Amino acid sequence: MSLIIPMVIFMQQRLAEAGDPDEARAMQAYMKTEQPFYGVKAPERRAIFKQAREHTQVRNFTDYRRLVLWLWSGENREEQYLAMDVAEHYKVFRTLEAFEIYEEMLLGASHWDTVDKIASTLIGPLVQEHRELESKLLAWRKSDNMWLRRASLLVHLKHKADTNVPLLTETILMLADEKEFFIRKAIGWVLREYSKTEPDFVSQFVSAHADRLSSLSRNEALKILPVNIV
């Protein structure tokens, strides 16, 4: 019998025991969501996951998939956070086969706290290694779902010297006219991260497209660049 369901139940029980109703209400208000929280902060949540790993092994990809998606389907937000913790932790299973898991999570994500980690930490490395997945980014950037459009930017966030610059800049310019704060912020964020690798390029790109980029995007993009470069 699979031990994955008992592992999920174990973590849910520990979350319930560690929960703080006042903290839960504060978390819910901060994230502006109706989804309930247990009121368990990240260090406690990670300790619970560590306890679960001590008595249950995730032996194969099927176990990995079940564990991630069962947690992701949980009622409370911390279960989704645990799903992302689990997905990131078992590096051996973060293969091309796992993309469908991460995409399912992304399609169900409803705010930056989940979208950003899925896009940059889980999906980003797969796209970096398997460039055929960039076709997904082409679809996401045209989606009616604003979070998918944000994801099409943030997938590039940690690519550094491996960044597909033509794709990234094309996507930025496609989305540059949007009024949505989360898109403008993401444009600036991904450019700021790339400026750690190619500061001159980012400075020149922002200057060349200053009329297209919002002040928020420009300010974020140039935040860490030396004055003499800007």
matplotlib code that plots the C-alpha trace (Angstrom):
import matplotlib.pyplot as plt

x = [0.0, 1.2, 2.4, 1.8, -1.7, -0.6, 2.2, -0.2, -2.5, 0.4, 1.4, -2.2, -2.6, 0.6, -0.4, -3.7, -2.0, 0.5, -2.1, -2.8, -6.2, -5.1, -2.1, -4.4, -6.6, -3.6, -2.2, -5.6, -5.9, -2.4, -2.9, -6.4, -7.9, -10.8, -8.8, -8.3, -5.0, -3.9, -1.7, 1.6, 4.7, 7.3, 9.9, 7.3, 5.9, 9.3, 9.9, 6.7, 7.9, 11.2, 9.3, 7.3, 10.4, 11.9, 9.3, 8.2, 10.3, 9.2, 10.5, 9.5, 8.0, 4.4, 4.8, 6.3, 3.4, 0.8, 2.3, 2.7, -0.8, -2.6, -1.1, -1.8, -5.5, -5.7, -8.2, -5.7, -3.0, -0.2, -0.9, -0.2, 3.0, 4.0, 3.2, 5.8, 8.3, 7.9, 8.2, 11.4, 13.0, 13.0, 15.4, 15.7, 12.1, 12.4, 12.6, 10.8, 8.1, 7.4, 6.4, 2.8, 2.7, 4.0, 1.8, -1.2, -0.2, 0.4, -3.0, -4.6, -2.4, -4.2, -1.7, 2.0, 2.9, 2.4, 2.7, 6.2, 7.8, 6.2, 7.3, 10.9, 11.9, 10.0, 9.3, 12.2, 15.0, 13.1, 12.7, 16.4, 17.2, 14.5, 14.0, 11.1, 9.1, 9.4, 6.4, 4.4, 5.7, 4.5, 1.0, 1.0, 2.0, -1.1, -3.4, -6.4, -5.1, -2.9, -0.9, 0.1, 1.3, 3.3, 4.7, 5.8, 8.2, 9.3, 10.3, 13.4, 14.2, 17.1, 18.5, 21.4, 23.8, 21.5, 18.6, 16.9, 17.3, 15.3, 12.3, 12.5, 12.7, 10.0, 7.7, 8.5, 7.6, 4.4, 3.3, 4.8, 1.6, -0.4, -1.7, -1.7, 0.7, 1.8, 2.9, 4.7, 6.4, 7.5, 9.0, 11.1, 12.0, 13.2, 15.2, 16.8, 17.9, 19.3, 21.2, 23.4, 24.6, 24.4, 24.1, 25.0, 22.3, 19.6, 20.6, 20.5, 17.2, 15.4, 16.8, 15.7, 12.2, 11.7, 8.5, 7.0, 8.0, 6.1, 7.9, 7.5, 9.2, 12.0, 12.7, 12.7, 15.0, 17.6, 17.4, 20.8, 22.7, 25.6, 24.8, 27.6, 26.0, 22.5]
y = [0.0, 3.5, 5.5, 8.8, 9.3, 8.7, 11.1, 13.8, 13.2, 13.4, 16.8, 18.0, 16.9, 18.7, 21.8, 21.8, 21.3, 24.1, 26.5, 29.9, 31.3, 34.9, 34.3, 32.6, 35.6, 37.9, 35.7, 35.6, 39.4, 40.0, 37.7, 39.2, 35.8, 33.8, 30.6, 29.5, 29.3, 27.2, 30.1, 28.2, 30.2, 28.9, 27.6, 25.6, 24.3, 23.2, 21.4, 19.5, 18.4, 17.3, 15.2, 13.6, 12.7, 11.0, 8.2, 8.1, 7.7, 9.0, 6.1, 6.9, 9.5, 8.2, 8.8, 12.3, 13.2, 12.0, 13.8, 17.1, 17.1, 15.8, 18.6, 21.1, 20.2, 20.8, 23.3, 25.5, 27.7, 26.1, 22.8, 24.5, 25.9, 22.4, 21.1, 23.6, 22.6, 18.9, 19.6, 21.5, 19.2, 16.0, 17.1, 13.6, 13.8, 17.4, 16.1, 16.9, 14.4, 16.7, 19.7, 18.6, 18.6, 22.1, 23.3, 21.9, 23.8, 27.0, 26.8, 26.6, 29.3, 32.5, 34.9, 35.9, 33.8, 30.6, 31.8, 33.2, 30.1, 27.7, 29.8, 30.7, 27.7, 24.8, 25.6, 27.9, 25.2, 22.8, 25.5, 26.3, 22.6, 21.8, 24.7, 23.0, 24.1, 27.7, 27.1, 27.1, 30.6, 31.8, 30.6, 31.9, 35.4, 35.7, 34.1, 35.9, 34.7, 37.5, 35.1, 33.0, 36.2, 37.0, 33.5, 33.9, 36.6, 35.0, 31.7, 33.6, 35.0, 32.6, 31.9, 34.4, 33.8, 31.2, 33.7, 33.5, 37.3, 37.6, 35.7, 37.6, 41.0, 40.2, 39.1, 42.3, 44.4, 42.4, 43.1, 46.5, 48.4, 46.5, 48.6, 45.6, 46.2, 42.5, 42.5, 45.8, 44.7, 41.4, 43.2, 45.3, 42.3, 40.1, 42.9, 43.7, 40.1, 40.0, 43.2, 41.2, 39.3, 41.9, 45.4, 47.3, 45.4, 46.2, 49.8, 50.2, 48.2, 50.4, 53.5, 52.4, 51.5, 54.2, 55.3, 51.8, 50.7, 52.0, 54.0, 51.1, 48.7, 51.1, 51.9, 48.2, 47.3, 49.9, 49.6, 47.9, 49.4, 51.8, 55.4, 55.6, 52.7, 54.2]
z = [0.0, -0.8, 2.2, 0.5, 1.7, 5.4, 4.8, 3.6, 6.5, 8.9, 7.6, 7.6, 11.2, 12.3, 10.5, 12.3, 15.7, 15.0, 13.6, 15.2, 14.3, 14.8, 12.5, 10.0, 9.8, 9.4, 6.6, 4.8, 5.0, 3.8, 0.8, 0.2, -0.3, 0.9, 1.0, 4.6, 6.4, 9.3, 10.6, 10.4, 9.4, 6.9, 9.5, 11.3, 8.0, 6.8, 10.2, 9.7, 6.2, 7.7, 10.3, 7.5, 5.5, 8.5, 8.4, 4.8, 1.7, -1.7, -3.8, -7.3, -9.7, -9.0, -5.3, -6.0, -8.3, -5.8, -2.9, -4.7, -6.2, -3.2, -1.1, -3.8, -3.8, 0.0, 1.3, 3.2, 1.7, 3.7, 2.0, -1.3, 0.2, 1.3, -2.2, -3.6, -0.8, -1.7, -5.5, -5.0, -2.4, -4.4, -7.1, -8.7, -9.9, -11.3, -14.8, -18.0, -17.0, -14.0, -16.2, -16.4, -12.6, -12.3, -15.1, -13.4, -10.2, -12.2, -13.8, -10.3, -8.7, -7.9, -6.5, -6.5, -3.5, -5.4, -9.1, -8.6, -7.0, -9.4, -12.4, -11.3, -9.1, -10.6, -14.2, -14.9, -14.6, -16.8, -19.6, -19.2, -19.9, -22.3, -24.7, -26.4, -23.4, -24.5, -26.7, -23.5, -22.7, -26.1, -25.2, -21.6, -22.6, -24.7, -22.1, -20.6, -17.2, -15.9, -13.7, -16.7, -18.4, -15.3, -15.3, -18.9, -17.6, -14.3, -15.8, -17.1, -13.6, -12.7, -16.1, -15.9, -18.8, -20.3, -20.7, -24.0, -24.5, -27.8, -26.2, -23.0, -24.6, -27.1, -24.2, -22.2, -25.2, -25.8, -22.2, -21.7, -22.4, -19.7, -16.7, -14.4, -11.4, -11.3, -14.9, -14.6, -11.5, -13.1, -16.1, -13.8, -11.6, -14.4, -16.0, -12.6, -12.2, -15.6, -14.9, -12.5, -15.6, -18.3, -16.8, -20.0, -21.9, -19.4, -19.2, -23.0, -23.3, -20.7, -22.4, -25.8, -24.7, -22.0, -23.8, -23.7, -20.2, -17.2, -14.5, -12.2, -14.6, -15.3, -11.7, -10.8, -13.7, -12.9, -9.1, -8.6, -11.6, -10.8, -11.6, -14.2, -16.2, -16.0]

ax = plt.figure().add_subplot(projection="3d")
ax.plot(x, y, z, "-o")
ax.set_aspect("equal")
plt.show()
